[in-house]
């Protein structure tokens, strides 16, 4: 049965998705017909000869660009691989404004195609330019595509480079599009690596044979993570590969040969048995209402498998694929399929400002639902997560739309390499953003909140300790912080004393999280989570024994959330809360922001001229005048 921590935030793609598909090419360029094998009239000139990546130095830092790949990496590139004694190649096209950790579409070109001409004629290059995204292109060998299994070594080598290199960085999940004999080659990789694919489309495909599909169908996802193994309870049913929801579209397939592939993806997506006609997609098999699939436990049954008997435009293919996003590519039980945010439709603003001498990016989402004096949530992404990545990975925009919140998402700066970002000058950036938002938008400074994931949670928690007067409350995930033995915290390399003042605080972490903060507060291991709790309980005048229940209250899909709450002794309202997500690793999942907001929204604070802070709790989240009580 479909369940979520809060059903208000689970919504199937219907009108938005249909509008995207019907607009198709118009979403890319008004009136341009981007057919798979016919050049659009407005297309830019074909790219020059591909520049080699082999032996090329890694790009230098480009501080003139905020959260974008270095300018020297834009353009058309080629990379070679030695596979079975044969030199094979793949191409990369990076548009001029491609951000760090951009969405990429992986394209397998058909036999006999010149890749540069194909990307031009099909409209893929123009689409990448217009969408400010990038392409990774698989190419057949000298004798053409050899078939799905014989090409496995080439695809593994090429996509291994694509997923981890220092020339460019990717979102972490990809769109796949295969043409002709290249289609089953790419589809075979999707069958073997479904957690890494957002959505897929195949043109003129013969599909895969039943034996290959069966070799993966019954494989199970276990509890291994990149951090701490997740131990499942007795009787827990492991998810199988063939139960991984993955939106799929077949366009002019070989109807005599693709039946096994179609049946596999219908089963994987838990679709209804009978398809319904759609004038763009063809015959559509929608995910079954009430589907219990893990990967749509929060968004609801939004996936589809479709079959169209004749050609589609490139714009329509893009519209189908980019209606979706997903996050967490290594641990199945945290992997989720979502609706992708349409920045233009939602009105998400992308701004830059200079902070400590560097150009920095930040995003603002003030939804139509936001009224006068709206609350503001400052959002700090995790390490390597740009603001644009975090919009889709967390789905905070849906919470904002529902609740009338103004979101301010903090952009990061280059860190380990020129294609990776992390936090820098956070205190200075926050102070500038706070002042800018207060002046530009109709917001309530008494209801400023902070949240973040991983390294972004570290920023939030350190600010809460050193500068508790800045926020009415904080709530973050997967990185606790506490003062050192000297009673200080460090922000951007500068040491600050702990404020030792009450501030409502909520932390969520994963069972399989980073080793430094796993387990519970009641086990025998002292770690960062224990230190976080000890500091705040001490400031709040509480002890561990004051918890509402040692067992924790269970909620969410498969009762995945185990929560503990401590109440202020005077006001009798929640002041500290901790939740362990029993079925995720370190990466965030969009089932958590609604929980974070449900905690934050009840608090406000007033700061007197002498700096004294008074905090309030409102059971109605300030929707009923006069119900606030002083903490």
C-alpha positions as CSV (number, residue, x, y, z in Angstrom):
1,X,0.0,0.0,0.0
2,X,1.3,3.5,-0.9
3,X,2.2,5.4,2.2
4,X,4.3,8.4,3.0
5,X,5.3,10.4,6.1
6,X,2.8,13.0,5.0
7,X,0.5,12.2,2.1
8,X,0.1,15.9,1.4
9,X,3.5,15.9,-0.3
10,X,3.0,12.8,-2.5
11,X,1.4,13.7,-5.8
12,X,1.4,12.0,-9.1
13,X,2.5,13.8,-12.2
14,X,-0.6,14.5,-14.2
15,X,-1.3,18.0,-15.6
16,X,2.3,19.2,-15.3
17,X,3.6,16.1,-17.0
18,X,1.0,16.2,-19.7
19,X,1.8,19.9,-20.4
20,X,5.5,19.1,-20.8
21,X,4.9,16.4,-23.2
22,X,2.3,18.3,-25.3
23,X,4.6,21.2,-25.5
24,X,7.5,18.9,-26.5
25,X,9.8,20.8,-28.8
26,X,8.3,24.1,-27.9
27,X,9.8,23.7,-24.5
28,X,13.2,23.8,-26.2
29,X,12.7,26.4,-28.9
30,X,9.3,27.8,-30.0
31,X,8.2,26.1,-33.2
32,X,11.4,24.1,-33.8
33,X,10.7,20.5,-34.9
34,X,13.5,18.5,-33.4
35,X,12.9,15.1,-35.1
36,X,15.3,12.3,-34.5
37,X,16.9,12.4,-37.9
38,X,16.1,15.8,-39.4
39,X,17.9,19.0,-38.6
40,X,15.9,21.8,-37.0
41,X,15.9,24.9,-39.1
42,X,17.3,27.0,-36.2
43,X,20.1,24.7,-35.3
44,X,23.6,26.1,-34.6
45,X,26.5,25.0,-36.8
46,X,27.9,21.5,-36.3
47,X,30.7,21.4,-33.7
48,X,34.3,21.4,-34.7
49,X,36.3,18.2,-34.6
50,X,36.1,16.7,-31.2
51,X,39.0,17.8,-28.9
52,X,40.8,14.9,-27.2
53,X,40.5,14.3,-23.4
54,X,43.2,11.6,-23.5
55,X,46.2,13.0,-21.7
56,X,44.6,16.4,-21.3
57,X,45.4,18.3,-18.0
58,X,42.5,18.7,-15.7
59,X,40.8,22.1,-15.9
60,X,41.9,24.9,-13.7
61,X,39.6,26.6,-11.3
62,X,37.4,29.1,-13.0
63,X,36.3,31.6,-10.2
64,X,34.6,33.8,-12.7
65,X,31.7,31.3,-12.9
66,X,29.5,30.4,-9.9
67,X,28.7,26.7,-9.7
68,X,29.4,26.1,-13.4
69,X,31.9,23.8,-15.1
70,X,35.1,25.6,-16.0
71,X,34.7,27.5,-19.3
72,X,37.6,25.6,-20.8
73,X,35.7,22.3,-20.5
74,X,32.7,23.5,-22.6
75,X,32.4,22.2,-26.2
76,X,32.8,18.8,-27.9
77,X,35.3,16.2,-26.7
78,X,36.4,12.6,-27.4
79,X,37.7,10.0,-25.0
80,X,39.2,6.7,-26.1
81,X,39.2,3.3,-24.3
82,X,41.1,0.1,-25.0
83,X,38.6,-2.7,-25.0
84,X,39.6,-6.2,-26.0
85,X,42.6,-5.0,-28.1
86,X,40.4,-2.5,-29.9
87,X,40.4,1.3,-29.5
88,X,36.9,2.5,-28.9
89,X,35.7,6.1,-28.4
90,X,32.9,8.1,-26.7
91,X,32.0,11.7,-27.1
92,X,31.1,14.4,-24.6
93,X,29.2,17.6,-25.4
94,X,29.1,20.2,-22.6
95,X,27.1,23.4,-23.3
96,X,28.5,26.8,-22.5
97,X,26.5,27.2,-19.3
98,X,26.5,23.7,-17.9
99,X,26.6,23.7,-14.1
100,X,28.7,21.5,-11.9
101,X,26.9,18.2,-11.4
102,X,24.7,18.8,-14.3
103,X,22.0,16.4,-15.6
104,X,23.5,14.4,-18.5
105,X,21.7,12.4,-21.2
106,X,23.6,9.3,-22.3
107,X,22.9,8.7,-25.9
108,X,23.8,5.5,-27.9
109,X,24.0,6.6,-31.6
110,X,22.8,4.2,-34.3
111,X,25.1,2.2,-36.6
112,X,26.5,4.1,-39.5
113,X,26.0,7.6,-37.9
114,X,28.6,10.3,-37.8
115,X,28.3,11.3,-34.2
116,X,28.7,15.1,-34.7
117,X,26.3,15.1,-37.6
118,X,23.8,13.0,-35.6
119,X,23.9,15.3,-32.6
120,X,23.3,18.2,-34.9
121,X,20.7,16.7,-37.1
122,X,18.7,15.1,-34.3
123,X,18.7,18.4,-32.3
124,X,20.4,16.9,-29.2
125,X,23.2,19.5,-29.3
126,X,20.7,22.4,-29.7
127,X,18.7,21.0,-26.8
128,X,21.7,20.7,-24.6
129,X,22.6,24.3,-25.3
130,X,19.1,25.5,-24.6
131,X,18.7,23.5,-21.4
132,X,22.3,24.3,-20.2
133,X,23.0,20.6,-19.8
134,X,25.3,18.0,-21.3
135,X,25.6,14.8,-23.3
136,X,27.7,11.7,-23.1
137,X,27.6,9.7,-26.3
138,X,28.3,6.0,-26.8
139,X,29.6,5.0,-30.3
140,X,29.6,1.7,-32.1
141,X,32.9,0.0,-33.0
142,X,34.4,-0.2,-36.5
143,X,32.0,-3.0,-37.5
144,X,28.9,-1.5,-35.8
145,X,27.2,-2.5,-32.6
146,X,28.0,-6.1,-31.7
147,X,25.0,-6.7,-29.4
148,X,24.2,-6.0,-25.8
149,X,26.4,-8.6,-24.1
150,X,29.4,-8.4,-26.4
151,X,29.4,-4.6,-25.9
152,X,29.2,-4.8,-22.1
153,X,33.0,-4.2,-21.6
154,X,33.0,-1.1,-23.7
155,X,29.9,0.3,-22.0
156,X,31.4,-0.4,-18.6
157,X,34.6,1.3,-19.5
158,X,32.9,4.4,-21.0
159,X,30.3,4.8,-18.3
160,X,32.9,4.2,-15.6
161,X,34.8,7.2,-16.9
162,X,31.6,9.2,-17.3
163,X,30.6,8.6,-13.7
164,X,33.9,9.6,-12.1
165,X,36.5,11.9,-13.6
166,X,38.0,15.3,-13.0
167,X,37.0,16.9,-16.3
168,X,33.3,17.2,-15.5
169,X,30.9,16.1,-12.9
170,X,27.4,14.7,-13.2
171,X,24.1,14.9,-11.2
172,X,24.7,11.2,-10.2
173,X,21.7,9.8,-12.0
174,X,21.3,9.9,-15.8
175,X,18.8,9.9,-18.6
176,X,19.3,7.2,-21.3
177,X,18.4,7.3,-25.0
178,X,19.4,4.6,-27.4
179,X,18.9,4.4,-31.1
180,X,18.7,1.3,-33.4
181,X,21.3,-1.4,-32.5
182,X,22.7,0.9,-29.8
183,X,19.4,0.8,-27.9
184,X,19.7,-2.7,-26.4
185,X,23.3,-2.0,-25.6
186,X,22.3,0.9,-23.4
187,X,19.2,-0.9,-22.1
188,X,21.3,-3.8,-20.9
189,X,23.3,-1.4,-18.7
190,X,20.1,0.0,-17.3
191,X,18.9,-3.5,-16.4
192,X,22.2,-4.1,-14.6
193,X,22.3,-0.6,-13.0
194,X,18.7,0.6,-12.5
195,X,19.4,2.8,-9.5
196,X,21.6,5.0,-11.7
197,X,19.0,5.7,-14.3
198,X,16.3,8.4,-14.0
199,X,14.3,7.5,-17.1
200,X,15.0,5.9,-20.5
201,X,13.8,6.0,-24.1
202,X,14.7,3.7,-27.0
203,X,14.1,4.4,-30.7
204,X,13.9,1.6,-33.3
205,X,14.9,-0.9,-30.6
206,X,14.8,-4.7,-30.9
207,X,14.8,-5.0,-27.2
208,X,16.7,-7.5,-25.0
209,X,16.2,-11.3,-24.9
210,X,14.4,-12.9,-22.1
211,X,17.4,-14.8,-20.8
212,X,19.4,-11.7,-20.2
213,X,16.5,-10.0,-18.4
214,X,15.9,-13.1,-16.3
215,X,19.6,-13.1,-15.2
216,X,19.0,-9.8,-13.3
217,X,15.3,-9.9,-12.4
218,X,15.6,-11.9,-9.2
219,X,18.8,-10.2,-7.9
220,X,18.2,-8.6,-4.5
221,X,19.4,-5.3,-3.0
222,X,21.1,-6.0,0.3
223,X,22.0,-3.7,3.2
224,X,25.5,-2.8,2.1
225,X,26.2,1.0,1.9
226,X,29.2,3.1,1.3
227,X,29.2,3.9,5.1
228,X,27.6,1.6,7.6
229,X,25.7,-1.6,6.7
230,X,21.9,-1.5,7.3
231,X,20.6,-4.5,9.2
232,X,17.1,-5.4,8.3
233,X,14.6,-6.7,10.8
234,X,13.6,-10.4,10.9
235,X,11.2,-11.3,8.1
236,X,12.1,-8.2,6.0
237,X,11.6,-8.8,2.2
238,X,14.5,-7.6,0.1
239,X,13.7,-5.6,-3.0
240,X,14.6,-7.2,-6.4
241,X,16.1,-5.6,-9.4
242,X,12.9,-6.3,-11.3
243,X,11.0,-4.1,-8.8
244,X,13.0,-1.0,-9.5
245,X,10.7,1.7,-10.8
246,X,12.2,3.2,-14.0
247,X,10.1,5.2,-16.5
248,X,10.5,3.7,-20.0
249,X,9.4,4.8,-23.5
250,X,9.8,2.6,-26.6
251,X,9.5,4.6,-29.9
252,X,8.9,2.6,-33.2
253,X,10.3,-0.6,-31.7
254,X,10.7,-3.9,-33.4
255,X,7.3,-5.3,-32.3
256,X,8.3,-8.9,-33.1
257,X,11.4,-8.8,-30.8
258,X,10.9,-6.3,-28.0
259,X,8.1,-8.1,-26.1
260,X,10.4,-9.5,-23.4
261,X,11.8,-6.0,-22.7
262,X,8.3,-4.5,-22.5
263,X,7.1,-7.2,-20.1
264,X,10.2,-6.7,-17.9
265,X,9.7,-2.9,-17.5
266,X,5.9,-3.2,-17.0
267,X,6.6,-5.6,-14.2
268,X,9.4,-3.4,-12.8
269,X,7.2,-0.3,-12.8
270,X,4.2,-2.3,-11.3
271,X,2.0,-1.0,-14.1
272,X,-1.7,-1.7,-14.8
273,X,-2.1,-4.6,-17.3
274,X,-3.9,-2.6,-20.0
275,X,-2.5,0.5,-21.7
276,X,-4.4,3.7,-22.5
277,X,-3.9,5.8,-25.6
278,X,-2.0,9.1,-25.3
279,X,-1.6,11.2,-28.4
280,X,2.1,11.9,-27.7
281,X,3.3,8.8,-25.9
282,X,1.2,6.2,-27.7
283,X,0.0,3.3,-25.5
284,X,0.7,4.1,-21.9
285,X,0.9,1.6,-19.0
286,X,0.7,3.7,-15.8
287,X,2.1,2.6,-12.5
288,X,-0.7,0.9,-10.5
289,X,-2.6,3.0,-8.1
290,X,-1.7,1.9,-4.6
291,X,1.6,0.5,-5.8
292,X,3.9,-0.5,-2.9
293,X,7.2,0.0,-4.8
294,X,10.0,1.4,-2.6
295,X,11.2,3.9,-5.2
296,X,7.9,5.7,-5.3
297,X,6.9,5.4,-1.6
298,X,7.0,9.2,-1.3
299,X,6.0,10.6,-4.7
300,X,3.2,8.0,-5.3
301,X,2.6,6.0,-8.5
302,X,4.1,8.5,-11.0
303,X,6.0,6.1,-13.3
304,X,4.9,4.9,-16.8
305,X,5.9,2.5,-19.5
306,X,4.9,3.7,-23.0
307,X,5.0,2.4,-26.6
308,X,4.7,4.6,-29.6
309,X,4.5,3.0,-33.0
310,X,6.0,5.9,-35.0
311,X,8.8,8.5,-34.5
312,X,8.7,11.1,-31.8
313,X,10.5,14.5,-31.8
314,X,13.6,14.9,-29.8
315,X,11.7,17.6,-27.8
316,X,9.1,15.0,-26.9
317,X,11.7,12.5,-25.8
318,X,13.3,15.2,-23.6
319,X,10.0,16.2,-22.2
320,X,9.2,12.6,-21.2
321,X,12.6,12.0,-19.6
322,X,13.0,15.4,-17.8
323,X,9.6,15.2,-16.2
324,X,11.4,12.9,-13.7
325,X,14.4,13.0,-11.4
326,X,15.6,10.6,-8.8
327,X,18.3,10.5,-6.0
328,X,20.6,8.0,-4.2
329,X,22.3,5.7,-6.7
330,X,24.0,3.2,-4.4
331,X,21.4,2.1,-1.8
332,X,18.1,0.9,-3.1
333,X,16.0,1.6,0.1
334,X,16.9,5.3,-0.1
335,X,16.5,5.6,-3.8
336,X,13.4,7.5,-4.9
337,X,11.8,8.7,-8.2
338,X,10.4,12.2,-8.1
339,X,8.9,14.9,-10.3
340,X,11.7,17.2,-11.5
341,X,11.4,20.9,-10.7
342,X,10.6,23.1,-13.6
343,X,12.4,26.3,-12.6
344,X,10.6,28.5,-15.2
345,X,7.1,27.3,-14.3
346,X,7.8,27.5,-10.5
347,X,9.5,30.8,-10.8
348,X,12.7,29.7,-9.0
349,X,15.2,32.5,-9.2
350,X,18.9,32.0,-9.8
351,X,21.0,34.9,-8.5
352,X,24.7,35.6,-7.9
353,X,26.5,37.9,-5.4
354,X,30.1,38.5,-4.5
355,X,31.1,37.0,-1.2
356,X,34.6,37.5,0.2
357,X,35.8,38.4,-3.3
358,X,34.2,35.4,-5.0
359,X,31.1,35.1,-7.2
360,X,28.6,32.9,-5.5
361,X,25.2,31.5,-6.6
362,X,22.0,31.3,-4.6
363,X,18.5,30.3,-5.5
364,X,15.3,31.8,-4.2
365,X,11.9,30.2,-4.5
366,X,9.0,32.4,-3.4
367,X,5.9,30.3,-4.4
368,X,2.6,31.8,-5.2
369,X,1.3,30.4,-2.0
370,X,3.6,32.6,0.1
371,X,1.7,35.4,1.7
372,X,2.9,38.6,3.3
373,X,5.5,38.2,6.0
374,X,6.3,34.7,4.8
375,X,8.7,32.4,6.8
376,X,12.1,31.8,5.3
377,X,14.1,28.6,5.2
378,X,17.8,28.9,4.5
379,X,18.9,25.6,2.9
380,X,22.5,24.4,2.9
381,X,23.3,21.6,0.5
382,X,25.6,18.8,1.3
383,X,29.2,18.6,0.1
384,X,29.4,18.5,-3.7
385,X,25.7,19.3,-4.0
386,X,25.0,22.5,-5.9
387,X,21.8,24.4,-5.1
388,X,20.3,23.0,-8.3
389,X,21.1,19.5,-7.3
390,X,19.5,20.1,-3.9
391,X,16.3,21.4,-5.3
392,X,15.5,18.1,-6.9
393,X,17.2,15.8,-4.5
394,X,15.2,17.0,-1.5
395,X,12.0,18.3,-3.1
396,X,12.0,21.2,-0.7
397,X,10.2,23.2,-3.4
398,X,7.1,21.0,-3.0
399,X,7.1,21.7,0.7
400,X,7.4,25.4,0.0
401,X,4.6,25.4,-2.5
402,X,2.3,23.6,-0.1
403,X,3.2,25.7,3.0
404,X,3.9,29.1,1.6
405,X,7.6,29.1,2.5
406,X,10.3,31.2,0.9
407,X,13.3,29.0,0.2
408,X,16.8,30.5,0.0
409,X,19.3,27.8,-1.2
410,X,22.9,28.6,-0.7
411,X,25.4,27.9,-3.5
412,X,28.8,26.5,-2.8
413,X,32.3,27.2,-4.2
414,X,35.0,25.1,-5.8
415,X,36.7,22.7,-3.4
416,X,38.7,19.5,-4.1
417,X,38.8,20.0,-7.9
418,X,37.5,22.5,-10.4
419,X,34.4,20.4,-11.0
420,X,33.4,19.8,-7.3
421,X,32.0,22.3,-4.8
422,X,31.6,22.6,-1.1
423,X,30.9,25.3,1.6
424,X,33.1,28.3,2.0
425,X,32.7,31.7,3.8
426,X,29.4,30.5,5.1
427,X,29.0,33.0,7.9
428,X,29.7,36.0,5.6
429,X,27.4,34.5,2.9
430,X,24.5,34.0,5.3
431,X,24.7,37.5,6.7
432,X,24.6,39.0,3.1
433,X,21.8,36.7,2.1
434,X,19.8,37.5,5.3
435,X,20.1,41.2,4.6
436,X,19.3,40.8,0.9
437,X,16.2,38.6,1.5
438,X,14.9,40.9,4.2
439,X,15.1,43.9,1.8
440,X,13.9,42.3,-1.5
441,X,11.1,40.0,-0.3
442,X,8.1,40.4,2.0
443,X,9.3,38.0,4.7
444,X,9.1,37.6,8.5
445,X,12.5,37.9,10.1
446,X,11.1,36.4,13.3
447,X,10.6,33.2,11.4
448,X,14.0,32.6,9.8
449,X,15.0,28.9,9.9
450,X,18.0,26.9,8.8
451,X,18.3,23.4,7.4
452,X,20.9,21.4,5.5
453,X,22.2,17.9,4.7
454,X,25.6,16.4,5.5
455,X,28.1,19.2,5.3
456,X,25.2,21.7,5.0
457,X,23.8,20.3,8.3
458,X,27.3,20.9,9.8
459,X,26.9,24.6,8.8
460,X,23.4,24.8,10.2
461,X,24.3,23.1,13.5
462,X,27.5,25.2,14.0
463,X,25.5,28.4,13.4
464,X,22.9,27.2,15.9
465,X,25.6,26.8,18.5
466,X,27.6,30.0,17.8
467,X,24.8,32.3,16.7
468,X,21.5,30.9,18.0
469,X,20.0,34.3,17.8
470,X,20.0,34.1,14.0
471,X,17.2,31.6,13.7
472,X,13.8,30.7,15.3
473,X,14.7,27.1,15.0
474,X,17.0,24.7,13.0
475,X,16.4,21.2,11.6
476,X,18.9,19.3,9.5
477,X,20.1,15.9,8.6
478,X,23.1,13.6,8.7
479,X,25.7,15.8,10.4
480,X,25.6,16.7,14.1
481,X,27.9,19.3,15.6
482,X,28.9,20.1,19.2
483,X,31.4,22.4,20.9
484,X,35.0,21.3,21.5
485,X,36.3,20.6,25.0
486,X,37.2,24.3,25.0
487,X,33.6,25.3,24.4
488,X,34.1,26.5,20.8
489,X,33.1,25.6,17.2
490,X,34.8,26.4,14.0
491,X,33.2,28.1,11.0
492,X,35.3,28.7,7.8
493,X,38.4,28.2,9.8
494,X,37.5,30.8,12.5
495,X,36.9,29.7,16.1
496,X,33.7,31.0,17.9
497,X,32.5,30.4,21.4
498,X,29.3,28.4,21.9
499,X,26.4,30.7,22.7
500,X,24.9,28.2,25.2
501,X,21.4,29.5,24.5
502,X,18.3,27.5,23.8
503,X,17.3,27.0,20.2
504,X,14.7,24.4,19.0
505,X,16.7,21.8,17.1
506,X,15.8,18.6,15.1
507,X,18.2,16.1,13.6
508,X,17.5,13.2,11.2
509,X,20.2,10.6,10.3
510,X,20.3,7.2,8.6
511,X,20.8,3.7,10.1
512,X,23.5,3.3,7.4
513,X,25.0,6.7,7.9
514,X,28.6,7.9,8.4
515,X,30.1,5.8,11.2
516,X,30.6,8.8,13.4
517,X,26.9,9.2,14.0
518,X,25.1,5.9,13.9
519,X,23.5,3.8,16.6
520,X,21.3,5.4,19.2
521,X,21.9,7.7,22.2
522,X,21.3,4.7,24.4
523,X,24.0,2.3,23.1
524,X,27.5,1.9,24.5
525,X,29.3,3.9,21.7
526,X,30.0,7.6,22.3
527,X,30.1,9.5,19.0
528,X,29.2,12.9,17.4
529,X,25.4,12.3,17.8
530,X,25.8,11.8,21.5
531,X,27.9,15.0,21.8
532,X,25.3,16.9,19.8
533,X,22.5,15.7,22.2
534,X,24.5,16.3,25.3
535,X,25.2,19.9,24.4
536,X,21.6,20.8,23.6
537,X,20.1,18.9,26.4
538,X,22.4,20.7,28.8
539,X,21.5,24.1,27.4
540,X,17.8,23.2,27.6
541,X,18.1,22.1,31.2
542,X,17.2,18.5,30.3
543,X,18.7,15.0,30.5
544,X,18.6,12.0,28.3
545,X,16.0,10.5,30.6
546,X,13.5,13.3,29.9
547,X,12.8,11.8,26.5
548,X,9.2,11.0,25.6
549,X,9.9,7.3,25.0
550,X,13.2,5.4,24.9
551,X,11.8,3.1,22.2
552,X,11.1,6.0,19.9
553,X,7.9,6.6,18.0
554,X,7.6,4.9,14.6
555,X,6.2,6.5,11.4
556,X,6.6,6.7,7.7
557,X,6.8,4.1,4.9
558,X,7.5,0.7,6.4
559,X,7.7,2.5,9.8
560,X,11.1,3.7,8.7
561,X,11.3,6.7,11.1
562,X,12.2,6.2,14.8
563,X,11.8,9.5,16.6
564,X,12.7,10.7,20.1
565,X,11.5,14.1,21.5
566,X,12.3,16.2,24.5
567,X,10.0,18.9,25.8
568,X,10.9,22.2,27.4
569,X,10.1,21.8,31.1
570,X,8.5,25.2,31.5
571,X,6.6,25.7,28.3
572,X,5.9,21.9,27.8
573,X,6.6,22.2,24.1
574,X,9.1,20.2,21.9
575,X,12.6,21.7,22.2
576,X,14.8,18.9,20.8
577,X,14.0,16.0,18.5
578,X,16.0,13.2,16.9
579,X,14.9,10.8,14.2
580,X,16.7,7.7,12.8
581,X,15.7,6.6,9.3
582,X,16.0,2.9,9.5
583,X,16.2,2.4,5.7
584,X,18.6,4.9,4.3
585,X,22.4,5.4,4.1
586,X,23.9,8.9,4.3
587,X,22.2,10.5,1.3
588,X,19.0,12.4,1.9
589,X,15.5,11.4,0.8
590,X,12.6,13.7,0.1
591,X,10.4,12.1,2.7
592,X,12.4,14.0,5.3
593,X,11.9,17.7,4.4
594,X,8.2,17.6,5.3
595,X,9.3,16.2,8.7
596,X,11.8,18.9,9.2
597,X,9.3,21.6,8.3
598,X,6.7,20.2,10.6
599,X,9.1,20.8,13.4
600,X,10.4,24.2,12.3
601,X,7.1,25.9,11.5
602,X,6.0,26.1,15.1
603,X,8.7,28.5,16.3
604,X,9.5,32.2,16.1
605,X,11.9,34.5,17.9
606,X,12.2,38.2,18.8
607,X,15.5,39.9,19.5
608,X,15.6,42.9,21.7
609,X,17.9,45.9,21.2
610,X,20.4,44.5,23.8
611,X,20.5,41.2,21.9
612,X,18.2,39.3,24.3
613,X,16.3,36.6,22.4
614,X,12.8,35.5,23.3
615,X,11.4,32.4,21.6
616,X,7.8,31.3,21.0
617,X,6.0,28.2,20.1
618,X,2.7,28.1,18.2
619,X,0.6,24.9,18.1
620,X,-1.1,26.2,14.9
621,X,2.2,27.3,13.3
622,X,1.0,30.9,13.7
623,X,-2.1,30.4,11.6
624,X,-4.3,31.2,14.7
625,X,-3.6,34.6,16.3
626,X,-2.8,34.6,19.9
627,X,-2.0,30.9,20.4
628,X,1.8,31.3,20.7
629,X,3.4,30.6,24.1
630,X,6.8,31.7,25.3
631,X,9.5,29.1,25.6
